Amino acid sequence: MNIGVIGTGNMGRNHARVYSELKNVGEVYVFDTNAESAKKMLEYGAIICE
């Protein structure tokens, strides 16, 4: 299952981290209007959507 996270504030960052650790989750996609904040999600292997 692939997951999309909208917003990379405190909760979005935590969700992306947790989803990236779950074995049943394939890809984690993230979007945020702040591109710099979204890029920080790369450390969790997330794919940035524009």
C-alpha positions as CSV (number, residue, x, y, z in Angstrom):
1,M,0.0,0.0,0.0
2,N,1.3,3.5,-0.9
3,I,0.7,6.4,1.4
4,G,0.3,10.2,0.8
5,V,1.0,12.8,3.5
6,I,-0.1,16.3,2.9
7,G,1.8,18.8,5.1
8,T,5.2,18.3,6.6
9,G,4.8,20.1,9.9
10,N,5.2,18.3,13.2
11,M,2.4,15.8,12.6
12,G,3.1,15.3,8.9
13,R,6.8,14.6,9.7
14,N,5.9,12.1,12.3
15,H,3.4,10.3,10.0
16,A,6.0,10.1,7.2
17,R,8.6,8.7,9.6
18,V,6.2,6.0,11.0
19,Y,4.8,5.1,7.6
20,S,8.4,4.6,6.3
21,E,9.0,2.1,9.1
22,L,6.0,-0.1,8.4
23,K,6.6,-3.2,6.4
24,N,3.2,-3.1,4.7
25,V,3.8,0.4,3.3
26,G,5.4,0.7,-0.1
27,E,6.0,4.3,-1.1
28,V,5.4,7.3,1.0
29,Y,4.5,10.5,-1.0
30,V,4.6,13.9,0.6
31,F,3.4,17.3,-0.4
32,D,3.8,20.7,1.3
33,T,3.6,24.2,-0.1
34,N,6.9,24.9,1.6
35,A,9.4,23.0,-0.7
36,E,12.3,23.3,1.9
37,S,10.1,21.6,4.5
38,A,9.1,18.9,2.1
39,K,12.7,18.1,1.1
40,K,13.4,17.2,4.8
41,M,11.2,14.2,4.3
42,L,13.8,12.7,1.9
43,E,15.6,11.3,5.1
44,Y,12.6,9.0,5.5
45,G,12.8,7.9,1.8
46,A,9.7,9.9,0.9
47,I,8.9,10.9,-2.6
48,I,8.2,14.6,-2.9
49,C,5.2,15.7,-5.0
50,E,4.9,19.1,-6.5
